[in-house]
Amino acid sequence: MVPVGRLTLVRTFAKSELLRAMSFVSIPALVAPMLGPIAGGLIVGYLHWRVIFFLNIPIGAAGLILVYLHLPNYSEKDVKPLDLVGLILFGSGIALLSYVLEIFGEHTLSGREMAGLLALSLFMLAGYVLHARNIAFPLLELSLFRIRTFRASVSGSFFTRLGMGGVPFLLPLLYQVGLGYTPIQSGLLIMPQAVGAMSMKLVMTRVLNIFGYRGVLVSNTIVIGLLILAFGTIGLHTPIWLIVLQAFAYGAFSSLQYTSMNTLAFANTTEAQTSKASSIASTMQQMSVSFGVAIAGLTTAFFLPTATRSQPFEVIHGLHEAFLLLGALTIGSTIVFRSLQRGDGDDVSQHKALHASG
């Protein structure tokens, strides 16, 4: 088994170097968000939307080859047994919960049926919690949530991404269905987000050095929420330069948010806990993105009645309401980061060393 991503970085670099390493290696990864929307617009505009899925084949094959050739082959000396019962309980519960959120606004099931599925998913998740407390090697080590920095990072990341996760879903709808832009134009308007994210990587370490994790995560979450609210002001008469500026700012502050949350998760974990911490952080991240898109779809379906979806003004108004809800949800997640204390994560951000030397 070859661990990838943040787990490899945590094992390779010291905590004092982790922030700089994650900021650096994530810059190439931002090329995809920059080129992806444009490529998608070109494919939809000149070929067929199904062609988009075939792009994954050569890109995935190239990724597998590069991983095989260049990624260190880390492996555990003492492999623990797979928690099969936990995998079934947790996996089924999360999948069922995602399904309920996705179909909630489609009215394909009755209220009683959806309530039954929701109760079943919650029952499975509660069953996993009880199961994990009574075995030696659970699928997800829930005891890590006793670590304040890990708890704030993972929980705050989950709730923050619920609001932020719906933005990539709503913006193309606003640009294409509401404002009437072509898929290519929509892709070009999303591109400034990636440019902003790449630009923030150049100064991110310095920002965390100065303000520390608590200061950055509390204030930056509010800023992101306000920027999502600002997307709710874009209309037919909004100048292009203002849309580009908002997208650039959102990309920059989102980049700061993601890297801060990801690195804080490992601030107080031991080397032995690294693998378990990475598993939980990655799982919660994927869950929050999935739930964020589901919530965005549910919100859009709620604010956009079927009879008015062909009316641009009604579409824009409905999407504005959705952005307001997601922005408020993001700002509300600040409560989680307020549980952090001054000095949390200083071993990663070097905030303490900077002020001690000054």
C-alpha positions in Angstrom: 0.0 0.0 0.0 1.4 3.4 -0.9 0.1 6.3 1.2 -0.2 9.5 -0.9 -1.0 13.2 -0.4 -0.8 14.8 3.0 0.2 11.5 4.7 3.4 11.4 2.7 4.2 15.0 3.4 3.6 14.6 7.2 5.9 11.6 7.3 8.6 13.3 5.2 8.8 16.8 6.7 9.1 18.1 10.2 6.1 19.9 11.6 7.9 23.2 11.2 8.4 22.5 7.5 4.9 21.0 6.9 3.1 24.3 6.1 5.7 25.4 3.6 5.8 22.0 2.0 2.0 21.7 1.6 1.8 25.2 0.2 4.5 24.4 -2.4 3.3 21.0 -3.6 -0.3 22.2 -3.9 0.6 24.9 -6.5 0.9 22.4 -9.4 -2.4 20.9 -8.3 -4.1 24.2 -8.8 -3.4 24.1 -12.6 -6.3 21.6 -12.9 -8.9 24.0 -11.4 -7.6 26.7 -13.6 -7.6 24.7 -16.9 -10.5 22.3 -16.1 -13.4 24.7 -16.4 -12.0 26.1 -19.7 -11.4 22.6 -21.1 -14.9 21.6 -20.0 -16.4 24.6 -21.7 -14.6 23.9 -24.9 -15.7 20.3 -24.9 -19.3 21.1 -24.2 -19.2 23.9 -26.7 -17.6 22.1 -29.6 -17.9 18.3 -28.9 -20.2 16.6 -26.4 -20.4 16.6 -22.6 -19.8 12.9 -22.4 -16.3 13.4 -23.8 -15.4 15.1 -20.4 -15.5 11.7 -18.7 -13.0 10.1 -21.1 -10.4 12.7 -20.2 -10.0 10.9 -16.9 -8.6 7.8 -18.6 -5.2 9.2 -19.9 -4.9 11.5 -17.0 -5.5 8.7 -14.5 -3.1 6.4 -16.3 -0.4 9.1 -16.3 -1.0 9.7 -12.5 -0.6 6.0 -11.8 2.7 5.8 -13.7 4.1 8.9 -12.0 3.1 7.5 -8.5 4.7 4.2 -9.3 8.0 5.8 -10.5 8.4 8.6 -8.0 6.4 8.2 -4.8 8.2 6.6 -1.8 6.9 3.2 -0.9 6.0 3.8 2.7 4.4 0.8 4.4 3.4 -0.1 7.9 5.5 -2.8 9.7 2.7 -3.9 11.9 -0.5 -4.0 9.7 -3.7 -4.0 11.8 -6.7 -6.1 10.8 -9.4 -4.5 8.7 -12.5 -3.4 10.7 -15.0 -5.0 8.4 -18.0 -4.4 10.6 -17.0 -0.8 11.0 -16.5 -0.4 7.3 -20.1 -1.7 6.6 -21.7 0.4 9.3 -19.9 3.7 8.6 -19.8 3.3 4.8 -23.4 2.3 4.5 -24.6 5.0 6.9 -22.7 7.8 5.1 -23.8 6.6 1.6 -27.4 6.4 2.7 -27.2 9.9 4.3 -25.7 11.3 1.1 -28.5 9.7 -0.9 -31.2 11.2 1.3 -29.7 14.7 1.0 -29.4 14.3 -2.8 -33.0 13.2 -3.5 -34.6 15.4 -0.8 -35.5 18.1 -3.2 -36.6 15.8 -6.1 -39.7 14.5 -4.4 -39.1 11.0 -5.8 -39.8 9.4 -2.4 -42.5 10.2 0.1 -41.8 12.0 3.3 -42.2 8.8 5.3 -39.8 6.9 3.1 -37.1 9.6 3.3 -37.6 9.8 7.1 -37.1 6.1 7.3 -33.9 6.2 5.3 -32.6 9.1 7.3 -33.3 7.2 10.6 -31.6 4.1 9.2 -28.5 6.0 8.2 -28.3 7.7 11.6 -28.8 4.4 13.3 -25.9 2.9 11.3 -23.6 5.8 12.2 -24.5 5.6 15.9 -23.9 1.9 15.7 -20.4 2.5 14.3 -19.6 4.9 17.2 -20.6 2.2 19.7 -18.7 -0.4 17.8 -15.5 1.7 17.5 -15.4 2.2 21.3 -15.3 -1.6 21.9 -12.6 -2.9 19.6 -8.9 -2.4 19.6 -8.4 -1.3 15.9 -11.5 0.6 14.7 -11.8 1.8 11.1 -11.6 5.4 12.2 -9.9 6.2 15.5 -12.5 8.5 17.1 -10.3 9.1 20.2 -8.2 11.5 18.1 -11.1 14.0 18.6 -9.9 14.5 22.2 -7.0 16.5 20.7 -8.2 20.1 20.6 -6.4 21.1 17.4 -7.4 18.0 15.5 -11.0 18.3 16.6 -11.2 22.0 15.6 -9.5 21.3 12.3 -11.6 18.4 11.2 -14.9 19.6 12.6 -14.4 23.2 11.4 -13.3 21.9 8.0 -16.4 19.8 7.7 -18.9 22.7 8.5 -16.9 25.2 6.5 -16.8 23.0 3.4 -20.6 22.5 3.7 -21.0 26.1 2.6 -17.9 26.4 0.3 -18.6 23.0 -1.4 -21.7 24.3 -3.1 -20.0 27.3 -4.7 -18.5 25.4 -7.7 -22.0 23.9 -8.3 -23.8 27.2 -8.1 -21.5 29.5 -10.0 -21.8 27.8 -13.4 -25.6 27.8 -13.0 -25.5 31.5 -12.3 -23.2 32.3 -15.2 -24.8 30.1 -17.8 -28.5 29.7 -16.9 -28.9 33.1 -15.1 -26.6 35.4 -17.0 -26.7 33.6 -20.3 -22.9 33.1 -20.8 -21.6 30.3 -22.9 -19.8 27.3 -21.2 -16.5 28.7 -22.4 -17.2 32.1 -21.0 -18.3 30.5 -17.7 -15.1 28.6 -17.6 -13.1 31.8 -18.1 -15.0 33.5 -15.2 -14.1 30.6 -12.9 -10.4 30.6 -13.8 -9.6 33.7 -11.6 -10.3 31.5 -8.5 -7.4 29.2 -9.4 -5.1 32.2 -10.1 -6.1 33.7 -6.7 -5.4 30.4 -5.0 -1.9 30.1 -6.6 -1.1 33.7 -5.6 -2.1 33.2 -2.0 0.3 30.2 -1.7 3.2 32.6 -2.1 2.4 34.6 1.1 0.4 32.0 3.0 3.3 30.9 5.3 4.0 34.5 6.2 0.3 35.2 7.0 0.2 32.2 9.4 3.5 33.2 10.9 2.1 36.6 11.8 -1.4 35.8 12.9 -1.3 32.2 14.0 -3.9 29.5 13.3 -6.7 30.8 15.5 -6.5 34.4 14.2 -6.4 33.2 10.6 -9.1 30.6 10.8 -11.6 32.7 12.7 -11.2 35.9 10.6 -10.7 34.1 7.3 -13.9 32.0 7.7 -15.9 35.2 8.1 -14.2 36.7 5.0 -15.1 33.7 2.9 -18.7 33.7 4.1 -18.9 37.4 3.1 -17.5 36.6 -0.3 -20.1 33.9 -0.8 -22.7 36.4 0.2 -21.2 38.8 -2.4 -21.8 36.2 -5.2 -25.5 36.8 -4.3 -25.2 40.3 -5.7 -24.1 39.3 -9.2 -26.8 40.2 -11.7 -27.3 40.9 -15.4 -25.7 44.4 -15.0 -22.7 43.4 -12.9 -19.5 44.4 -14.8 -17.2 41.6 -15.8 -14.2 43.1 -14.0 -16.1 43.0 -10.7 -17.1 39.3 -11.2 -13.4 38.5 -11.9 -12.3 40.4 -8.8 -14.7 38.6 -6.6 -13.6 35.2 -8.1 -10.0 36.1 -7.5 -10.5 37.1 -3.9 -12.6 34.0 -3.2 -9.9 31.7 -4.6 -7.2 33.4 -2.6 -9.0 33.3 0.8 -10.3 29.7 0.1 -6.7 28.6 -0.6 -5.6 30.1 2.8 -8.5 28.3 4.5 -7.9 24.9 3.1 -4.2 24.8 3.8 -4.7 26.2 7.3 -7.3 23.5 8.1 -5.3 20.7 6.6 -2.0 21.4 8.3 -3.6 22.2 11.7 -4.9 18.6 11.9 -1.4 17.3 12.4 -0.2 20.0 14.8 -0.5 17.9 18.0 -0.6 14.3 16.7 2.3 11.9 17.2 4.0 10.0 14.4 2.1 6.9 15.4 -1.2 8.7 15.0 -0.4 10.3 11.6 -2.0 7.5 9.5 -5.2 7.4 11.6 -5.4 11.2 11.6 -4.9 11.4 7.9 -7.7 8.8 7.3 -10.2 10.7 9.4 -9.3 14.1 7.9 -9.5 12.8 4.3 -12.8 11.0 5.0 -14.4 14.1 6.6 -13.1 16.2 3.8 -14.7 14.0 1.1 -17.9 13.8 3.1 -18.2 17.6 3.5 -17.6 18.1 -0.3 -20.3 15.6 -1.1 -22.7 17.0 1.5 -21.9 20.5 0.3 -22.9 19.8 -3.3 -26.0 18.0 -2.0 -27.0 20.9 0.2 -26.4 23.3 -2.7 -28.6 21.2 -5.0 -31.3 21.0 -2.3 -31.1 24.7 -1.7 -31.3 25.5 -5.5 -34.2 23.1 -5.9 -36.0 24.9 -3.0 -35.5 28.4 -4.3 -36.0 27.5 -8.0 -39.5 26.2 -8.6 -39.7 24.1 -11.8 -42.1 26.5 -13.4 -39.7 29.4 -13.2 -36.4 27.8 -14.1 -36.7 29.1 -17.7 -37.0 32.7 -16.5 -33.5 34.3 -16.1 -34.6 36.8 -13.5 -36.2 34.1 -11.4 -33.2 31.9 -11.8 -30.8 34.7 -10.7 -33.0 35.5 -7.7 -33.2 31.8 -6.6 -29.4 31.4 -6.9 -28.9 34.6 -4.9 -31.0 33.1 -2.1 -28.9 29.9 -2.3 -25.7 31.9 -2.0 -27.0 33.8 1.0 -27.8 30.6 2.8 -24.4 29.0 2.0 -22.6 32.2 3.1 -24.5 32.3 6.4 -23.7 28.6 6.9 -20.0 29.3 6.3 -19.9 32.3 8.7 -21.6 30.1 11.4 -18.8 27.6 11.2 -16.6 30.2 12.8 -17.9 29.0 16.2 -15.9 25.8 15.9 -12.6 27.6 15.3 -13.2 29.8 18.3 -12.5 26.8 20.5 -8.8 27.1 19.5 -6.5 28.8 22.0 -3.7 31.2 21.3 -0.6 29.3 20.5 -2.4 26.2 19.0 -0.5 25.1 15.9 2.6 27.3 16.6 4.9 24.3 16.0 3.6 24.3 12.4 3.1 28.0 11.7 6.2 29.2 13.5 4.1 31.9 15.0 5.7 31.5 18.4 9.3 31.6 17.1 8.6 34.7 15.0 7.2 36.7 17.9 9.8 35.4 20.3 12.6 36.6 18.0 10.9 40.0 17.5 
